[in-house]
Amino acid sequence: MVSVFALAGCSSAASDEPVEGAGGASPGQAGAAGAVASGGGSTASAGSGAVAGTSPVSSDGGSAPTGSGGVGAVSFGGTSAGGAGAGGTSASGGKSGVAGSAGSAGSGTTTHSTCVTGMPSSLADLASSTSQSTVSKLTVMGSRYDDTTKHTMTSDDLAFLHDASKQPPVPGSTSGLQFKAIPVTLYPSAGGLPIPADINQHAIGNCDGDTAFASMAYSSGSFIKSLITDNGDNTYTVNMYDPMGKRITVMLDNKFLVDSKGNIGAVSGKKGEADWATVLEKATMKYVKVFPVVSDIGGIGSEHQTPMFTGAGGSFAFDRGKLKPADLTRVVKEALAAGKLISGGFGVDGKTLASGLQTVTAHGYAVFVPKNASTMISMRNPWGLDPTDHGYDSSTDGVLDIPVDQSWASTIDLRIIDPGDACGGGSTQPYVPTPGDISAKSMFVNEIYVP
C-alpha cells in the first residue's frame, strides 16, 4: 500500500537488400549503415564484389563476370550510398573481373518488417464494430499528423532539435514545474531492458502518452533501446520521425521537470529516477514545439505518441459496449500476437475489483495479454499503482486483471495501433513484473495526475 501526499489526472527502416552481381555466383553485400550523426548519416562502407562466375576457360582466359557494389543501408538522419564492390576473383585461367559499380543510396523512407498493417485477418468478422480509423491519405504517420504535414522545418527548428541545451516549453497543463539537471538511469530494471514498470506518471497529464511507452516496452524493449543514444556527456540523441515519415534526430540534456521541492514531475522510474521514458517524454516535448501534433503534451493520445518513434500511425478503435467478453479477449490476444500496440480506458470511475483495486476514467491504460483463463483483459495504470477505498496500492504495478464479465466488458474501450518499427515477434505472454521492479519500498510517489 502506498500513500500519496499530493495529487495532481489525465484527459483522457528502410533497408535495401543486397543486389546480385551480374553473372556472379553470389551477391554483393550491403554497405554498412552510416554512423548516426545529427546532420545525417555518414557514407556507408563499400559492399564486397561478387565472386567470379563459371565462364569456360579459353586460351585467352575469358573474363570472369563482375560483381555489383553493395547497396547502402539507411542510417538514422539520412541515407548513405554503398561504395564500389571489389572485382570478381578470376576463374581458372581467366582474367580477373572488373570492379563492380558503386551501390545506390537507400531511399530514406520507412518500410516495416513483418507486421501487417490494419486489422489482423483473424479479426475480420469484427471489422463492422470498429471506428475512429487514423489511416491517412497524406502520411504514413496517420491522420493525427495530417495538419502538421504542411509544416516546413526551418533552420531555427533544426537548430532547436539538435541543440541538447535548448529546453522545450513547460507544458501549460502543469504548474510550478521547472527544468533541473538530475541523474539518469536509462534502464533501471534488473534485466536491463525497458519494461512497463519503468513508467510512473507524476505531474504531467499525458497518461495516454505514458501508456504508449508502456505498450512499446511490453512489445519490444530492444526497439526502445535502439531509439536512444547515450552520448556520454549527459546528453542523449533520440531517433524519431517527422510528420511525413522521414527520419530525424532530437537531442536533449539531463534537465527534466521537477517541482519546487526538487521532486521529479516528469514520468520516472520507481525510485523517482529519470529513465528511458523520461528521455522519450522530453523528446516528445521538443518534437511538438516544432511539429504541433498536439497543442500541449497533456492529453496527448497514444495514436499521437507512438508514430513519432515508430514511423507508423494507422490505428482503429473499439468503443465501449462493442465487444462481448470473449471477443474482447480475442481482440487483445490476436492483436498483440500480430505485433500491435494497444491502449484502453474505462467508462466507469471507481469500479472495484475483488482485490479492492479501482478504475479511473478519462485515463489511458496499457493493455496486455490476460494472465489466465479467468482474466478477460489485463490493463496497467501508468501511475504504477491503483486507487483503493483506503488510498493507493502499488503491489501489482498498476495492473488490473479484469474478470470475464459483461458488466466489465461494457465499460472498456480499446485503441489498436500499427507498431511500425516496433514490430517484433508479437506479444503472447502476460506481463509479470518481478518483485524487485515493483517493491513498495522502492516506490516513489510525488504527484499523480488525476482527472
Secondary structure as GFF3:
##gff-version 3
##sequence-region A 1 451
A	DSSP	three_ten_helix	121	129	.	.	.	ID=ss1
A	DSSP	beta_strand	130	131	.	.	.	ID=ss2
A	DSSP	three_ten_helix	143	145	.	.	.	ID=ss3
A	DSSP	three_ten_helix	147	150	.	.	.	ID=ss4
A	DSSP	alpha_helix	155	162	.	.	.	ID=ss5
A	DSSP	beta_strand	178	181	.	.	.	ID=ss6
A	DSSP	three_ten_helix	196	198	.	.	.	ID=ss7
A	DSSP	alpha_helix	207	219	.	.	.	ID=ss8
A	DSSP	alpha_helix	221	227	.	.	.	ID=ss9
A	DSSP	beta_strand	228	230	.	.	.	ID=ss10
A	DSSP	beta_strand	235	241	.	.	.	ID=ss11
A	DSSP	beta_strand	247	253	.	.	.	ID=ss12
A	DSSP	beta_strand	255	258	.	.	.	ID=ss13
A	DSSP	alpha_helix	276	290	.	.	.	ID=ss14
A	DSSP	alpha_helix	302	305	.	.	.	ID=ss15
A	DSSP	alpha_helix	307	310	.	.	.	ID=ss16
A	DSSP	beta_strand	315	318	.	.	.	ID=ss17
A	DSSP	alpha_helix	325	337	.	.	.	ID=ss18
A	DSSP	beta_strand	341	346	.	.	.	ID=ss19
A	DSSP	beta_strand	365	368	.	.	.	ID=ss20
A	DSSP	beta_strand	375	380	.	.	.	ID=ss21
A	DSSP	beta_strand	386	388	.	.	.	ID=ss22
A	DSSP	beta_strand	391	393	.	.	.	ID=ss23
A	DSSP	beta_strand	399	403	.	.	.	ID=ss24
A	DSSP	alpha_helix	406	409	.	.	.	ID=ss25
A	DSSP	beta_strand	412	417	.	.	.	ID=ss26
A	DSSP	three_ten_helix	420	422	.	.	.	ID=ss27
A	DSSP	alpha_helix	435	438	.	.	.	ID=ss28
A	DSSP	three_ten_helix	440	442	.	.	.	ID=ss29
###
